Amino acid sequence: MNEEFKRINFFKGFFTQAKDWQAAETYHVEKRKIHNRYLHTPGIVFGAPGHLMVSASQDGTSLKVGPGFAIDGEGRDLWMSEADNISVNPQEFNPPATIYVVISYQEEKIDRRPDSANPDYTGHAFIKEFTKLEITSEKPDNDDAIELARVNLTKEATRLKNPQDPDNPGPNEIDRGFVKRAGAITSRVMLEDLGKVVDQGEIQVVPSTEKDTHILIEKISGADAHRFYIVSAYPVEEARIQWRIESVFKGGNVEYRLCFENFSKSAADVRYRIFRLY
């Protein structure tokens, strides 16, 4: 990053050189990167069409990445105007392993303008900005490379699949649950910004001396049991209500439950919303 910013100042009789125009371009590029880096978190911009969705081909040997927009940790724009495909052979990654679909910023000089009479005046007229898609077994830092999806490969995996349940992908299925969402870091943060509502409603909680009152949030394989939740719960009537989230291990699976305790003598109606964090 530049130590200082100088904005070009045109005036009558100003004879510009190549370095002047380069400085003018650098000024705007660096200013935009500063804005993105300090006012936004890196990740996928979900408001853009396509939001870089990843899906498997019918035969499972390639992945299709939809168009979309992302911002990396350096504040650079990662823009894909059209969908692209990338081939994948799971056995190349020595499974069992986790592989990641990532996108990164690239640029190159294009449109070379040769000048045979004056070779010093030969150069490229434009710098092309583009993105690179790749599949890697190295976990991305979401700084130089942004994660678009991951897949937990089994030892015998030969093809990839779209998830039957996107909220709970299985082995060899595309998992978008760890994708980072780009956003403004100075605005007020709402629960809706932090996670997805997986359940909500109203339940009558009887006094805890009578029976346990709980709601099953989800049941998943113990091999991929890491989940983070935030709950908003409050009684409609006056009552002393406490709640907690429990994880119960059963037969290789994990059940996550929202449990209530009612310390009053009468039942109470409780409204709740459960958010799973991104």
N, C-alpha and C positions, 0 to 999 in steps of 0.2 A: 504494500500500500504506500502511496506517496506520502512524504512527510508534510507536504503542503499542497494546496490546490491553487492553480493559476488558470483562470478562465480567459480564453482568447478575447482580445479587444480589437475589433476591426475599426479602421479609420481611413479617411480619404488619403490615397497615396500609399497605403500599407502594401508592401510587396511580400506576399506569403511564400513560404517554402514548404517542402514536404514535412519537415519537422514541426512546423506550426500546426498543420492539419493533424498530424499524429498526436500532438499535445491536446488539441481540441477534442479528438475522439477519446483519448485516454481519460480526460477530465470526466466526461459523461459516463463512461464505462465504470470507472472507479466509484463515482458518486452512487450509481445504482447498486453496485455490489455492497457498499457500506449500508445503504438503506435495507437491502435484503438481509444482510448479516446481523444487523443489530435490532431490527424491528420485526423480524420474522424468524420462526424456528425452521430448520431444514426439514424437507420431506416433500410428500406429494401434495399438490394443490387439488383438493377434491372438487372444487367448483369448476375446474376446467373440463371440457368434454372428454370423455374416455377415461379420465384419471388413471392412465397407464395400467389398465386392468390386464392381468396375466391369465391366459387360458391355455389348456392343452389341446393339441390337435386330436383328431379322431383316433389315429393310431398311436398316440402318445409319444411320438418320437421328436416332436418339436413344440415350441411354445409360441403363442401369439401375444404380443404386447400391444395394447391399444394406444391410440394417441393420448397426449396429455401434457402436463406441465409440472415441473418440480423445481425446488430451490435447494442447492447444496450448501454445505457449511461455509463455503467461501463467498456465498452470496451470488453465485452464478446461476443464470437461468438455464434450465434443462427443458427444452421444448421439442416435442415430437408431434408433427402435424398429421402424420399418417401412421397406421399400424405397421408393425414389423414382425418378422418371424426369426426365431433362433433355434437351431437344431440342438438336440440333447441326447446323449447316450449315458444313461445312469451308471453303467458299469465302468465308465472312465474315471469315476470318482471313488472307486474302491469301497462300495457300500459294505456294511451299513454306515451311512454318513448323512449329514445335512448339507444340502446345496442351496445356494442363494442366487436369485435373479436380481441383478443390479444394473443401474444406469449411471453413467458419468458424463461429465462435460468434456467436449473435445473442440479443437479449432485447428484450421489449417489455412495457409495462404493459397488463393486460387486466382484464376484469370491472369496468367502471366503476360505481361506486355513487353516483348523484346524490342530492343532498339540496336540494330546491328551497327549503325553509324556511330552511336554513342552508348557503348555497353554500360556505362555508369548510370544511364537513365533507364535501364531495364529493371522491371519490378513487377510485383503482383498488385492488381487493382483492388482486390477484396480479401477479407478474412472471413472464411466460412465458419459459422458456429453450428455444431451438431452434437448428437449424443451417441454414446457407445453402449450397447447392450451386451452383457456377458453373463455366463453362469459360472459360479466359483464355489469352492468349498471353504473359502475364507470368509468369515463373518464380516460384513461391511461395517464401517464406522459411522455411516450416515453423515459423513462429512465430505470426503472426496467422491464417494460412491453411495448412492441411495438405494436401499433395499426395496424391491417391488414385490417380492414373494420369496418363500422358502419351501423346501420339500424335504421331509424326513424319509430317506431311502432305506428300504430293507435290503438285506444281503442279496436277494434274488431279483431285485428290481430290474426290469428291462424297459419299462415305459412309465410315463407320468399320467396322472388322471386328474380330472376336475373333481372337486370335493362334492360328495353327496350332500353333506351338511357343511356349508361354508363357515358356520360358527364353530365347528368341531371337526376339522380336517383329519383324515386318517393317514396311515403310512402311504407314501408314494403319491399323495394328493397335494395339490397346490394350497399353500397356507398363506393367507394375506393378513393374518392376525397380528403380525409384528410390524406392519408397515407404519412408518411415521407420517403424521399429517402436518403439513406446513401451516403455520398460523401466525397471527399477530401476538407478540409477547407482551405488549403494553396495554392491551385491552382487558376489560374485566373477564375473568375466566368463569364459564358456566360448567355445570356438570356435563351438559350435552357436548361440550367441547373436549372433555376428557375421556369420554367413553360412550358406549352404545347401550341403550336401554334393552336389557334382556328379559325383564319381567316387571310388571307393575299391577297394582290392583288394591283391593281392600279386603281385610281379613278380620274376623272376630277372634280376639285372643282371650281365652278363658284364664281364670286364675291358675298360676303355675302349679298349685298344689293338686289340681285335678288331672292335668295331662300336659305333655309337651306339645307346644304349638310351633310348627316349622313349615317352611316352604322349600321344596327341592329346586335349586337354581339350575344345576346341570350335573350330569353324570358323564365322566370322561375317563379315558384310559390313564392308568397311573404312570405310563411312560411319558405322558405330556400333560402333567397335572398342574402346571403353573398357571394360576389365574389370579387376577387382582380385581376386586370389586369395591364400589362405593355404594352405600345405601342411604336413601332418604326415607325416614319413617317417622310418623308422628300419630298420636291418638286423636281421634275426632272428639272423644269424650275425655273428661279429666280422669287420668289414671297414671299409675306409676309403671311405665313400660321400659324394659331394657331389651336390646336386641344385639345379636352377634352373628358372625358367619362361622360356620363349622365345616371342616373337611373330614369326611368319614371314609376310611379305606375298607373296601369290600371286594374280595376276589380279584385283585389286580386292577380294580377301578377305583375312582375317587368320586364321592358325592359331595357337592357343595350345597350347604343348606343355610337358609336364613332362619334363625331361631329367635323366638320371642319369649320373654319372661314377664308375667303380669303379677306384680306384688300387691295389687289391690284385691278387694273381696268380690268384685263384680267383673264381668267380661267387658272388654273395651274394643271398639272398632279402630283398627289401625290401617292407615293408608301407607303404601310403600312403593318405592321405585328402586330397582336394582340396576346399576351401571357396571358393565365390564370395561375396564380401562383398556385403551388401545396399546 
